[in-house]
Amino acid sequence: MNKKSVGRSSGCESCANYVYDEEYGYYVCEADLDEDEMAGFLLDRRFDCPYYHPGDEYLVVRHQM
């Protein structure tokens, strides 16, 4: 998996791909971004990540209710 440090995008904190890496001691993105997506993320403050999905554990439960 391609890991990178994330902190510029406000939506990353709520993404399920944004996880704490105990080895490095900080949060990383576990999504595999290709070269164009990585360039877009690094250059554009409003990058729309195609791998974003909410890290809400209760989303499935609320949907089933």
All heavy atoms as TSV, in Angstrom:
chain	resi	resn	atom	element	x	y	z
A	1	MET	N	N	0.820	-1.187	0.000
A	1	MET	CA	C	0.000	0.000	0.000
A	1	MET	C	C	0.862	1.248	0.000
A	1	MET	O	O	1.859	1.308	0.685
A	1	MET	CB	C	-0.886	0.025	1.233
A	1	MET	CG	C	-2.206	-0.588	1.002
A	1	MET	SD	S	-3.245	-0.355	2.437
A	1	MET	CE	C	-4.153	-1.831	2.243
A	2	ASN	N	N	0.430	2.209	-0.718
A	2	ASN	CA	C	1.111	3.489	-0.774
A	2	ASN	C	C	0.626	4.354	0.382
A	2	ASN	O	O	-0.543	4.618	0.493
A	2	ASN	CB	C	0.807	4.168	-2.109
A	2	ASN	CG	C	1.543	5.448	-2.295
A	2	ASN	OD1	O	2.504	5.724	-1.600
A	2	ASN	ND2	N	1.107	6.235	-3.246
A	3	LYS	N	N	1.536	4.774	1.244
A	3	LYS	CA	C	1.146	5.589	2.389
A	3	LYS	C	C	1.743	6.967	2.232
A	3	LYS	O	O	2.865	7.122	1.804
A	3	LYS	CB	C	1.642	4.970	3.693
A	3	LYS	CG	C	0.952	3.687	4.024
A	3	LYS	CD	C	1.396	3.183	5.361
A	3	LYS	CE	C	0.694	1.900	5.697
A	3	LYS	NZ	N	1.010	1.429	7.018
A	4	LYS	N	N	0.978	7.980	2.623
A	4	LYS	CA	C	1.469	9.344	2.585
A	4	LYS	C	C	0.901	10.099	3.768
A	4	LYS	O	O	-0.156	9.792	4.263
A	4	LYS	CB	C	1.093	10.040	1.284
A	4	LYS	CG	C	-0.393	10.183	1.097
A	4	LYS	CD	C	-0.696	10.853	-0.203
A	4	LYS	CE	C	-2.165	11.000	-0.395
A	4	LYS	NZ	N	-2.845	11.784	0.610
A	5	SER	N	N	1.609	11.079	4.211
A	5	SER	CA	C	1.123	11.910	5.297
A	5	SER	C	C	0.062	12.845	4.758
A	5	SER	O	O	0.184	13.383	3.677
A	5	SER	CB	C	2.283	12.713	5.879
A	5	SER	OG	O	1.815	13.555	6.890
A	6	VAL	N	N	-0.999	13.033	5.528
A	6	VAL	CA	C	-2.116	13.866	5.085
A	6	VAL	C	C	-2.410	14.887	6.157
A	6	VAL	O	O	-2.324	14.608	7.334
A	6	VAL	CB	C	-3.366	13.001	4.840
A	6	VAL	CG1	C	-4.524	13.860	4.390
A	6	VAL	CG2	C	-3.086	11.938	3.813
A	7	GLY	N	N	-2.810	16.051	5.761
A	7	GLY	CA	C	-3.178	17.049	6.727
A	7	GLY	C	C	-3.747	18.298	6.076
A	7	GLY	O	O	-4.274	19.153	6.740
A	8	ARG	N	N	-3.644	18.411	4.765
A	8	ARG	CA	C	-4.080	19.611	4.076
A	8	ARG	C	C	-5.557	19.600	3.768
A	8	ARG	O	O	-6.191	20.627	3.722
A	8	ARG	CB	C	-3.293	19.765	2.780
A	8	ARG	CG	C	-1.825	19.986	3.037
A	8	ARG	CD	C	-1.071	20.032	1.777
A	8	ARG	NE	N	-1.306	21.306	1.113
A	8	ARG	CZ	C	-0.737	21.666	0.003
A	8	ARG	NH1	N	0.117	20.863	-0.572
A	8	ARG	NH2	N	-0.986	22.824	-0.541
A	9	SER	N	N	-6.131	18.469	3.538
A	9	SER	CA	C	-7.537	18.388	3.172
A	9	SER	C	C	-8.394	18.234	4.421
A	9	SER	O	O	-8.143	17.385	5.255
A	9	SER	CB	C	-7.758	17.189	2.244
A	9	SER	OG	O	-9.108	17.068	1.918
A	10	SER	N	N	-9.411	19.064	4.551
A	10	SER	CA	C	-10.234	19.032	5.755
A	10	SER	C	C	-11.061	17.761	5.864
A	10	SER	O	O	-11.453	17.375	6.945
A	10	SER	CB	C	-11.140	20.258	5.799
A	10	SER	OG	O	-12.017	20.246	4.695
A	11	GLY	N	N	-11.350	17.091	4.742
A	11	GLY	CA	C	-12.162	15.885	4.763
A	11	GLY	C	C	-11.395	14.646	5.171
A	11	GLY	O	O	-11.994	13.627	5.472
A	12	CYS	N	N	-10.083	14.705	5.194
A	12	CYS	CA	C	-9.288	13.518	5.505
A	12	CYS	C	C	-9.541	12.991	6.907
A	12	CYS	O	O	-9.500	11.791	7.131
A	12	CYS	CB	C	-7.804	13.812	5.322
A	12	CYS	SG	S	-7.328	14.093	3.618
A	13	GLU	N	N	-9.777	13.876	7.855
A	13	GLU	CA	C	-9.955	13.444	9.234
A	13	GLU	C	C	-11.171	12.538	9.415
A	13	GLU	O	O	-11.214	11.741	10.330
A	13	GLU	CB	C	-10.074	14.656	10.162
A	13	GLU	CG	C	-8.782	15.418	10.335
A	13	GLU	CD	C	-8.477	16.350	9.172
A	13	GLU	OE1	O	-9.413	16.713	8.425
A	13	GLU	OE2	O	-7.307	16.694	9.013
A	14	SER	N	N	-12.155	12.649	8.545
A	14	SER	CA	C	-13.349	11.823	8.669
A	14	SER	C	C	-13.349	10.640	7.703
A	14	SER	O	O	-14.315	9.894	7.643
A	14	SER	CB	C	-14.600	12.672	8.439
A	14	SER	OG	O	-14.603	13.191	7.126
A	15	CYS	N	N	-12.261	10.456	6.970
A	15	CYS	CA	C	-12.170	9.375	5.982
A	15	CYS	C	C	-11.698	8.078	6.641
A	15	CYS	O	O	-10.824	8.091	7.518
A	15	CYS	CB	C	-11.204	9.764	4.874
A	15	CYS	SG	S	-11.046	8.515	3.576
A	16	ALA	N	N	-12.253	6.965	6.214
A	16	ALA	CA	C	-11.873	5.662	6.759
A	16	ALA	C	C	-10.449	5.269	6.357
A	16	ALA	O	O	-9.837	4.428	7.010
A	16	ALA	CB	C	-12.857	4.597	6.291
A	17	ASN	N	N	-9.902	5.866	5.290
A	17	ASN	CA	C	-8.533	5.575	4.856
A	17	ASN	C	C	-7.480	6.315	5.663
A	17	ASN	O	O	-6.292	6.059	5.530
A	17	ASN	CB	C	-8.351	5.943	3.376
A	17	ASN	CG	C	-9.106	5.023	2.470
A	17	ASN	OD1	O	-9.143	3.821	2.678
A	17	ASN	ND2	N	-9.740	5.584	1.462
A	18	TYR	N	N	-7.896	7.249	6.489
A	18	TYR	CA	C	-6.986	8.071	7.295
A	18	TYR	C	C	-6.826	7.398	8.649
A	18	TYR	O	O	-7.681	7.503	9.521
A	18	TYR	CB	C	-7.593	9.470	7.423
A	18	TYR	CG	C	-6.682	10.527	7.988
A	18	TYR	CD1	C	-5.525	10.902	7.322
A	18	TYR	CD2	C	-7.002	11.182	9.160
A	18	TYR	CE1	C	-4.705	11.898	7.820
A	18	TYR	CE2	C	-6.194	12.175	9.663
A	18	TYR	CZ	C	-5.049	12.539	8.993
A	18	TYR	OH	O	-4.248	13.522	9.487
A	19	VAL	N	N	-5.733	6.681	8.830
A	19	VAL	CA	C	-5.531	5.872	10.035
A	19	VAL	C	C	-4.222	6.238	10.726
A	19	VAL	O	O	-3.278	6.720	10.098
A	19	VAL	CB	C	-5.544	4.365	9.715
A	19	VAL	CG1	C	-6.890	3.935	9.162
A	19	VAL	CG2	C	-4.444	4.005	8.748
A	20	TYR	N	N	-4.175	5.973	12.014
A	20	TYR	CA	C	-2.968	6.241	12.799
A	20	TYR	C	C	-1.982	5.104	12.605
A	20	TYR	O	O	-2.310	3.936	12.784
A	20	TYR	CB	C	-3.323	6.392	14.281
A	20	TYR	CG	C	-2.153	6.827	15.115
A	20	TYR	CD1	C	-1.732	8.146	15.097
A	20	TYR	CD2	C	-1.474	5.921	15.906
A	20	TYR	CE1	C	-0.654	8.564	15.856
A	20	TYR	CE2	C	-0.396	6.317	16.668
A	20	TYR	CZ	C	0.010	7.637	16.638
A	20	TYR	OH	O	1.086	8.039	17.384
A	21	ASP	N	N	-0.762	5.439	12.238
A	21	ASP	CA	C	0.295	4.452	12.059
A	21	ASP	C	C	1.203	4.509	13.280
A	21	ASP	O	O	1.921	5.491	13.488
A	21	ASP	CB	C	1.084	4.752	10.784
A	21	ASP	CG	C	2.060	3.652	10.432
A	21	ASP	OD1	O	2.731	3.127	11.350
A	21	ASP	OD2	O	2.156	3.306	9.243
A	22	GLU	N	N	1.166	3.471	14.101
A	22	GLU	CA	C	1.947	3.455	15.335
A	22	GLU	C	C	3.449	3.431	15.069
A	22	GLU	O	O	4.220	3.975	15.849
A	22	GLU	CB	C	1.543	2.261	16.192
A	22	GLU	CG	C	0.141	2.392	16.739
A	22	GLU	CD	C	-0.231	1.241	17.656
A	22	GLU	OE1	O	0.670	0.515	18.125
A	22	GLU	OE2	O	-1.435	1.083	17.908
A	23	GLU	N	N	3.857	2.839	13.961
A	23	GLU	CA	C	5.282	2.787	13.633
A	23	GLU	C	C	5.840	4.183	13.351
A	23	GLU	O	O	6.931	4.530	13.800
A	23	GLU	CB	C	5.503	1.895	12.411
A	23	GLU	CG	C	6.955	1.721	12.036
A	23	GLU	CD	C	7.133	0.772	10.868
A	23	GLU	OE1	O	6.279	-0.105	10.654
A	23	GLU	OE2	O	8.144	0.922	10.170
A	24	TYR	N	N	5.092	4.996	12.599
A	24	TYR	CA	C	5.533	6.349	12.271
A	24	TYR	C	C	5.136	7.360	13.342
A	24	TYR	O	O	5.758	8.405	13.471
A	24	TYR	CB	C	4.962	6.793	10.927
A	24	TYR	CG	C	5.499	6.020	9.752
A	24	TYR	CD1	C	4.657	5.254	8.957
A	24	TYR	CD2	C	6.844	6.040	9.435
A	24	TYR	CE1	C	5.148	4.542	7.885
A	24	TYR	CE2	C	7.357	5.330	8.360
A	24	TYR	CZ	C	6.492	4.578	7.585
A	24	TYR	OH	O	6.977	3.879	6.523
A	25	GLY	N	N	4.058	7.101	14.065
A	25	GLY	CA	C	3.610	7.995	15.112
A	25	GLY	C	C	2.738	9.138	14.636
A	25	GLY	O	O	2.613	10.143	15.320
A	26	TYR	N	N	2.124	8.999	13.465
A	26	TYR	CA	C	1.210	10.013	12.960
A	26	TYR	C	C	0.204	9.379	12.011
A	26	TYR	O	O	0.323	8.209	11.659
A	26	TYR	CB	C	1.945	11.173	12.279
A	26	TYR	CG	C	2.915	10.777	11.187
A	26	TYR	CD1	C	2.485	10.541	9.894
A	26	TYR	CD2	C	4.273	10.666	11.454
A	26	TYR	CE1	C	3.374	10.176	8.896
A	26	TYR	CE2	C	5.174	10.306	10.467
A	26	TYR	CZ	C	4.713	10.076	9.188
A	26	TYR	OH	O	5.593	9.718	8.200
A	27	TYR	N	N	-0.808	10.151	11.619
A	27	TYR	CA	C	-1.849	9.657	10.740
A	27	TYR	C	C	-1.368	9.622	9.301
A	27	TYR	O	O	-0.626	10.510	8.864
A	27	TYR	CB	C	-3.100	10.531	10.835
A	27	TYR	CG	C	-3.873	10.280	12.102
A	27	TYR	CD1	C	-3.578	10.949	13.271
A	27	TYR	CD2	C	-4.905	9.342	12.118
A	27	TYR	CE1	C	-4.277	10.712	14.434
A	27	TYR	CE2	C	-5.615	9.097	13.277
A	27	TYR	CZ	C	-5.294	9.785	14.425
A	27	TYR	OH	O	-5.998	9.534	15.575
A	28	VAL	N	N	-1.779	8.589	8.567
A	28	VAL	CA	C	-1.433	8.430	7.160
A	28	VAL	C	C	-2.670	8.035	6.368
A	28	VAL	O	O	-3.645	7.524	6.919
A	28	VAL	CB	C	-0.334	7.362	6.951
A	28	VAL	CG1	C	0.968	7.782	7.590
A	28	VAL	CG2	C	-0.767	6.026	7.486
A	29	CYS	N	N	-2.614	8.282	5.086
A	29	CYS	CA	C	-3.676	7.858	4.179
A	29	CYS	C	C	-3.274	6.532	3.560
A	29	CYS	O	O	-2.187	6.413	2.996
A	29	CYS	CB	C	-3.878	8.913	3.085
A	29	CYS	SG	S	-5.137	8.432	1.876
A	30	GLU	N	N	-4.149	5.545	3.651
A	30	GLU	CA	C	-3.842	4.231	3.110
A	30	GLU	C	C	-4.385	4.019	1.699
A	30	GLU	O	O	-4.248	2.942	1.144
A	30	GLU	CB	C	-4.384	3.141	4.028
A	30	GLU	CG	C	-3.636	3.064	5.338
A	30	GLU	CD	C	-4.005	1.850	6.153
A	30	GLU	OE1	O	-5.193	1.451	6.128
A	30	GLU	OE2	O	-3.117	1.305	6.807
A	31	ALA	N	N	-4.975	5.043	1.104
A	31	ALA	CA	C	-5.499	4.924	-0.259
A	31	ALA	C	C	-4.337	4.920	-1.251
A	31	ALA	O	O	-3.346	5.628	-1.066
A	31	ALA	CB	C	-6.445	6.074	-0.573
A	32	ASP	N	N	-4.451	4.115	-2.297
A	32	ASP	CA	C	-3.444	4.075	-3.347
A	32	ASP	C	C	-3.765	5.139	-4.381
A	32	ASP	O	O	-4.613	4.939	-5.257
A	32	ASP	CB	C	-3.412	2.695	-4.021
A	32	ASP	CG	C	-2.686	1.663	-3.197
A	32	ASP	OD1	O	-1.755	2.052	-2.478
A	32	ASP	OD2	O	-3.046	0.486	-3.278
A	33	LEU	N	N	-3.084	6.283	-4.278
A	33	LEU	CA	C	-3.276	7.351	-5.247
A	33	LEU	C	C	-2.274	7.166	-6.375
A	33	LEU	O	O	-1.098	6.901	-6.130
A	33	LEU	CB	C	-3.051	8.716	-4.593
A	33	LEU	CG	C	-3.987	9.095	-3.456
A	33	LEU	CD1	C	-3.592	10.458	-2.893
A	33	LEU	CD2	C	-5.421	9.124	-3.921
A	34	ASP	N	N	-2.746	7.313	-7.619
A	34	ASP	CA	C	-1.805	7.247	-8.732
A	34	ASP	C	C	-1.080	8.586	-8.837
A	34	ASP	O	O	-1.324	9.518	-8.080
A	34	ASP	CB	C	-2.491	6.846	-10.030
A	34	ASP	CG	C	-3.464	7.871	-10.566
A	34	ASP	OD1	O	-3.398	9.054	-10.176
A	34	ASP	OD2	O	-4.303	7.489	-11.399
A	35	GLU	N	N	-0.169	8.690	-9.784
A	35	GLU	CA	C	0.678	9.880	-9.896
A	35	GLU	C	C	-0.132	11.156	-10.122
A	35	GLU	O	O	0.139	12.197	-9.515
A	35	GLU	CB	C	1.667	9.681	-11.043
A	35	GLU	CG	C	2.694	10.768	-11.160
A	35	GLU	CD	C	3.725	10.476	-12.234
A	35	GLU	OE1	O	3.898	9.317	-12.622
A	35	GLU	OE2	O	4.363	11.444	-12.678
A	36	ASP	N	N	-1.148	11.092	-10.982
A	36	ASP	CA	C	-1.978	12.267	-11.260
A	36	ASP	C	C	-2.807	12.674	-10.045
A	36	ASP	O	O	-2.954	13.857	-9.751
A	36	ASP	CB	C	-2.908	12.006	-12.448
A	36	ASP	CG	C	-2.152	11.838	-13.746
A	36	ASP	OD1	O	-1.060	12.439	-13.875
A	36	ASP	OD2	O	-2.640	11.118	-14.636
A	37	GLU	N	N	-3.360	11.688	-9.338
A	37	GLU	CA	C	-4.150	11.985	-8.143
A	37	GLU	C	C	-3.280	12.591	-7.048
A	37	GLU	O	O	-3.688	13.528	-6.366
A	37	GLU	CB	C	-4.832	10.718	-7.631
A	37	GLU	CG	C	-5.901	10.200	-8.555
A	37	GLU	CD	C	-6.338	8.788	-8.212
A	37	GLU	OE1	O	-5.585	8.041	-7.555
A	37	GLU	OE2	O	-7.454	8.440	-8.621
A	38	MET	N	N	-2.067	12.076	-6.886
A	38	MET	CA	C	-1.154	12.611	-5.881
A	38	MET	C	C	-0.780	14.046	-6.220
A	38	MET	O	O	-0.757	14.916	-5.336
A	38	MET	CB	C	0.112	11.756	-5.788
A	38	MET	CG	C	1.123	12.287	-4.783
A	38	MET	SD	S	0.519	12.330	-3.100
A	38	MET	CE	C	0.868	10.670	-2.620
A	39	ALA	N	N	-0.504	14.332	-7.480
A	39	ALA	CA	C	-0.181	15.698	-7.894
A	39	ALA	C	C	-1.361	16.623	-7.635
A	39	ALA	O	O	-1.189	17.742	-7.146
A	39	ALA	CB	C	0.212	15.728	-9.367
A	40	GLY	N	N	-2.570	16.166	-7.941
A	40	GLY	CA	C	-3.764	16.966	-7.676
A	40	GLY	C	C	-3.941	17.240	-6.200
A	40	GLY	O	O	-4.292	18.350	-5.796
A	41	PHE	N	N	-3.675	16.254	-5.369
A	41	PHE	CA	C	-3.791	16.428	-3.928
A	41	PHE	C	C	-2.773	17.439	-3.406
A	41	PHE	O	O	-3.083	18.307	-2.598
A	41	PHE	CB	C	-3.609	15.084	-3.213
A	41	PHE	CG	C	-3.577	15.214	-1.720
A	41	PHE	CD1	C	-4.743	15.452	-1.015
A	41	PHE	CD2	C	-2.398	15.115	-1.028
A	41	PHE	CE1	C	-4.725	15.584	0.361
A	41	PHE	CE2	C	-2.366	15.246	0.344
A	41	PHE	CZ	C	-3.531	15.480	1.038
A	42	LEU	N	N	-1.538	17.326	-3.872
A	42	LEU	CA	C	-0.488	18.201	-3.375
A	42	LEU	C	C	-0.608	19.631	-3.890
A	42	LEU	O	O	-0.188	20.565	-3.212
A	42	LEU	CB	C	0.888	17.630	-3.758
A	42	LEU	CG	C	1.244	16.303	-3.093
A	42	LEU	CD1	C	2.545	15.765	-3.670
A	42	LEU	CD2	C	1.342	16.438	-1.590
A	43	LEU	N	N	-1.186	19.819	-5.077
A	43	LEU	CA	C	-1.248	21.150	-5.677
A	43	LEU	C	C	-2.564	21.877	-5.468
A	43	LEU	O	O	-2.605	23.104	-5.525
A	43	LEU	CB	C	-0.968	21.052	-7.180
A	43	LEU	CG	C	0.423	20.528	-7.547
A	43	LEU	CD1	C	0.535	20.329	-9.048
A	43	LEU	CD2	C	1.496	21.466	-7.041
A	44	ASP	N	N	-3.641	21.168	-5.246
A	44	ASP	CA	C	-4.959	21.792	-5.176
A	44	ASP	C	C	-5.524	21.663	-3.769
A	44	ASP	O	O	-5.666	20.564	-3.243
A	44	ASP	CB	C	-5.902	21.126	-6.179
A	44	ASP	CG	C	-7.238	21.829	-6.284
A	44	ASP	OD1	O	-7.430	22.879	-5.654
A	44	ASP	OD2	O	-8.094	21.314	-7.019
A	45	ARG	N	N	-5.874	22.772	-3.158
A	45	ARG	CA	C	-6.437	22.737	-1.803
A	45	ARG	C	C	-7.843	22.144	-1.781
A	45	ARG	O	O	-8.318	21.728	-0.749
A	45	ARG	CB	C	-6.461	24.136	-1.212
A	45	ARG	CG	C	-5.101	24.675	-0.944
A	45	ARG	CD	C	-5.188	26.055	-0.345
A	45	ARG	NE	N	-3.861	26.591	-0.201
A	45	ARG	CZ	C	-3.294	26.833	0.969
A	45	ARG	NH1	N	-3.950	26.601	2.067
A	45	ARG	NH2	N	-2.084	27.315	1.030
A	46	ARG	N	N	-8.522	22.113	-2.916
A	46	ARG	CA	C	-9.887	21.562	-2.982
A	46	ARG	C	C	-9.901	20.217	-3.712
A	46	ARG	O	O	-10.801	19.932	-4.477
A	46	ARG	CB	C	-10.806	22.541	-3.691
A	46	ARG	CG	C	-11.023	23.787	-2.883
A	46	ARG	CD	C	-12.012	24.650	-3.554
A	46	ARG	NE	N	-11.355	25.894	-3.910
A	46	ARG	CZ	C	-11.925	26.881	-4.529
A	46	ARG	NH1	N	-13.159	26.790	-4.910
A	46	ARG	NH2	N	-11.265	27.970	-4.797
A	47	PHE	N	N	-8.910	19.400	-3.468
A	47	PHE	CA	C	-8.805	18.093	-4.111
A	47	PHE	C	C	-9.989	17.221	-3.720
A	47	PHE	O	O	-10.302	17.072	-2.540
A	47	PHE	CB	C	-7.501	17.423	-3.695
A	47	PHE	CG	C	-7.339	16.018	-4.216
A	47	PHE	CD1	C	-7.186	15.786	-5.568
A	47	PHE	CD2	C	-7.349	14.945	-3.358
A	47	PHE	CE1	C	-7.024	14.504	-6.050
A	47	PHE	CE2	C	-7.185	13.656	-3.823
A	47	PHE	CZ	C	-7.023	13.438	-5.180
A	48	ASP	N	N	-10.658	16.662	-4.705
A	48	ASP	CA	C	-11.794	15.773	-4.477
A	48	ASP	C	C	-11.288	14.334	-4.583
A	48	ASP	O	O	-11.156	13.797	-5.672
A	48	ASP	CB	C	-12.890	16.042	-5.503
A	48	ASP	CG	C	-14.149	15.255	-5.219
A	48	ASP	OD1	O	-14.351	14.854	-4.062
A	48	ASP	OD2	O	-14.921	15.039	-6.164
A	49	CYS	N	N	-11.015	13.722	-3.461
A	49	CYS	CA	C	-10.417	12.380	-3.432
A	49	CYS	C	C	-11.414	11.328	-3.899
A	49	CYS	O	O	-12.500	11.203	-3.330
A	49	CYS	CB	C	-9.947	12.059	-2.020
A	49	CYS	SG	S	-9.151	10.448	-1.892
A	50	PRO	N	N	-11.047	10.537	-4.905
A	50	PRO	CA	C	-11.954	9.490	-5.385
A	50	PRO	C	C	-12.061	8.307	-4.431
A	50	PRO	O	O	-12.946	7.466	-4.585
A	50	PRO	CB	C	-11.324	9.061	-6.714
A	50	PRO	CG	C	-9.885	9.402	-6.588
A	50	PRO	CD	C	-9.816	10.615	-5.693
A	51	TYR	N	N	-11.191	8.223	-3.435
A	51	TYR	CA	C	-11.193	7.099	-2.494
A	51	TYR	C	C	-11.814	7.461	-1.150
A	51	TYR	O	O	-11.819	6.645	-0.238
A	51	TYR	CB	C	-9.759	6.606	-2.271
A	51	TYR	CG	C	-9.114	6.165	-3.549
A	51	TYR	CD1	C	-8.174	6.969	-4.188
A	51	TYR	CD2	C	-9.467	4.970	-4.146
A	51	TYR	CE1	C	-7.585	6.570	-5.371
A	51	TYR	CE2	C	-8.888	4.560	-5.325
A	51	TYR	CZ	C	-7.948	5.370	-5.933
A	51	TYR	OH	O	-7.382	4.978	-7.105
A	52	TYR	N	N	-12.318	8.676	-1.026
A	52	TYR	CA	C	-12.901	9.098	0.246
A	52	TYR	C	C	-14.186	8.327	0.530
A	52	TYR	O	O	-15.047	8.179	-0.320
A	52	TYR	CB	C	-13.224	10.595	0.233
A	52	TYR	CG	C	-13.946	11.028	1.487
A	52	TYR	CD1	C	-13.235	11.326	2.635
A	52	TYR	CD2	C	-15.321	11.081	1.530
A	52	TYR	CE1	C	-13.885	11.687	3.795
A	52	TYR	CE2	C	-15.981	11.443	2.689
A	52	TYR	CZ	C	-15.250	11.744	3.815
A	52	TYR	OH	O	-15.906	12.090	4.964
A	53	HIS	N	N	-14.287	7.807	1.716
A	53	HIS	CA	C	-15.550	7.285	2.231
A	53	HIS	C	C	-15.543	7.498	3.732
A	53	HIS	O	O	-14.518	7.369	4.383
A	53	HIS	CB	C	-15.814	5.829	1.836
A	53	HIS	CG	C	-14.759	4.862	2.221
A	53	HIS	ND1	N	-14.729	4.216	3.420
A	53	HIS	CD2	C	-13.659	4.431	1.554
A	53	HIS	CE1	C	-13.678	3.424	3.474
A	53	HIS	NE2	N	-13.005	3.554	2.368
A	54	PRO	N	N	-16.700	7.892	4.264
A	54	PRO	CA	C	-16.759	8.255	5.678
A	54	PRO	C	C	-16.326	7.113	6.580
A	54	PRO	O	O	-16.626	5.955	6.319
A	54	PRO	CB	C	-18.213	8.613	5.921
A	54	PRO	CG	C	-18.928	8.410	4.659
A	54	PRO	CD	C	-17.973	7.954	3.613
A	55	GLY	N	N	-15.641	7.453	7.641
A	55	GLY	CA	C	-15.195	6.461	8.611
A	55	GLY	C	C	-16.203	6.291	9.728
A	55	GLY	O	O	-15.837	6.020	10.850
A	56	ASP	N	N	-17.472	6.457	9.418
A	56	ASP	CA	C	-18.543	6.380	10.410
A	56	ASP	C	C	-18.940	4.920	10.608
A	56	ASP	O	O	-19.567	4.314	9.748
A	56	ASP	CB	C	-19.734	7.200	9.930
A	56	ASP	CG	C	-20.842	7.297	10.952
A	56	ASP	OD1	O	-20.702	6.727	12.049
A	56	ASP	OD2	O	-21.846	7.948	10.647
A	57	GLU	N	N	-18.588	4.354	11.766
A	57	GLU	CA	C	-18.883	2.948	12.042
A	57	GLU	C	C	-20.380	2.682	12.145
A	57	GLU	O	O	-20.847	1.575	11.943
A	57	GLU	CB	C	-18.234	2.501	13.350
A	57	GLU	CG	C	-16.755	2.693	13.432
A	57	GLU	CD	C	-16.391	4.049	13.996
A	57	GLU	OE1	O	-17.151	4.612	14.806
A	57	GLU	OE2	O	-15.338	4.566	13.607
A	58	TYR	N	N	-21.152	3.723	12.473
A	58	TYR	CA	C	-22.575	3.541	12.696
A	58	TYR	C	C	-23.413	3.797	11.450
A	58	TYR	O	O	-24.627	3.699	11.495
A	58	TYR	CB	C	-23.036	4.454	13.838
A	58	TYR	CG	C	-22.330	4.129	15.125
A	58	TYR	CD1	C	-21.332	4.959	15.610
A	58	TYR	CD2	C	-22.645	2.985	15.837
A	58	TYR	CE1	C	-20.665	4.658	16.782
A	58	TYR	CE2	C	-21.983	2.676	17.003
A	58	TYR	CZ	C	-20.998	3.512	17.475
A	58	TYR	OH	O	-20.338	3.210	18.628
A	59	LEU	N	N	-22.776	4.100	10.324
A	59	LEU	CA	C	-23.494	4.380	9.091
A	59	LEU	C	C	-24.349	3.186	8.656
A	59	LEU	O	O	-25.514	3.337	8.310
A	59	LEU	CB	C	-22.515	4.762	7.977
A	59	LEU	CG	C	-23.125	5.162	6.649
A	59	LEU	CD1	C	-23.941	6.437	6.810
A	59	LEU	CD2	C	-22.026	5.373	5.618
A	60	VAL	N	N	-23.801	1.992	8.731
A	60	VAL	CA	C	-24.531	0.783	8.331
A	60	VAL	C	C	-25.693	0.546	9.275
A	60	VAL	O	O	-26.805	0.212	8.850
A	60	VAL	CB	C	-23.581	-0.439	8.314
A	60	VAL	CG1	C	-24.363	-1.717	8.059
A	60	VAL	CG2	C	-22.505	-0.259	7.266
A	61	VAL	N	N	-25.477	0.736	10.560
A	61	VAL	CA	C	-26.531	0.513	11.554
A	61	VAL	C	C	-27.685	1.481	11.328
A	61	VAL	O	O	-28.846	1.082	11.343
A	61	VAL	CB	C	-25.980	0.665	12.987
A	61	VAL	CG1	C	-27.071	0.552	14.018
A	61	VAL	CG2	C	-24.891	-0.367	13.229
A	62	ARG	N	N	-27.380	2.758	11.105
A	62	ARG	CA	C	-28.442	3.734	10.863
A	62	ARG	C	C	-29.200	3.412	9.582
A	62	ARG	O	O	-30.391	3.612	9.491
A	62	ARG	CB	C	-27.854	5.142	10.778
A	62	ARG	CG	C	-27.514	5.710	12.138
A	62	ARG	CD	C	-27.285	7.204	12.064
A	62	ARG	NE	N	-26.265	7.602	11.129
A	62	ARG	CZ	C	-24.980	7.762	11.418
A	62	ARG	NH1	N	-24.568	7.515	12.641
A	62	ARG	NH2	N	-24.126	8.144	10.512
A	63	HIS	N	N	-28.494	2.887	8.575
A	63	HIS	CA	C	-29.146	2.526	7.317
A	63	HIS	C	C	-30.105	1.348	7.516
A	63	HIS	O	O	-31.144	1.277	6.883
A	63	HIS	CB	C	-28.081	2.185	6.269
A	63	HIS	CG	C	-28.640	1.784	4.955
A	63	HIS	ND1	N	-29.383	2.662	4.162
A	63	HIS	CD2	C	-28.600	0.626	4.271
A	63	HIS	CE1	C	-29.740	2.037	3.076
A	63	HIS	NE2	N	-29.290	0.816	3.100
A	64	GLN	N	N	-29.772	0.438	8.413
A	64	GLN	CA	C	-30.602	-0.743	8.642
A	64	GLN	C	C	-31.842	-0.441	9.465
A	64	GLN	O	O	-32.781	-1.206	9.484
A	64	GLN	CB	C	-29.775	-1.820	9.350
A	64	GLN	CG	C	-28.687	-2.387	8.477
A	64	GLN	CD	C	-27.787	-3.346	9.249
A	64	GLN	OE1	O	-27.838	-3.426	10.466
A	64	GLN	NE2	N	-26.941	-4.059	8.515
A	65	MET	N	N	-31.847	0.685	10.181
A	65	MET	CA	C	-32.985	1.024	11.064
A	65	MET	C	C	-34.181	1.490	10.300
A	65	MET	O	O	-34.273	1.937	9.290
A	65	MET	CB	C	-32.569	2.074	12.074
A	65	MET	CG	C	-31.528	1.502	13.027
A	65	MET	SD	S	-30.790	2.733	14.086
A	65	MET	CE	C	-32.049	2.943	15.303
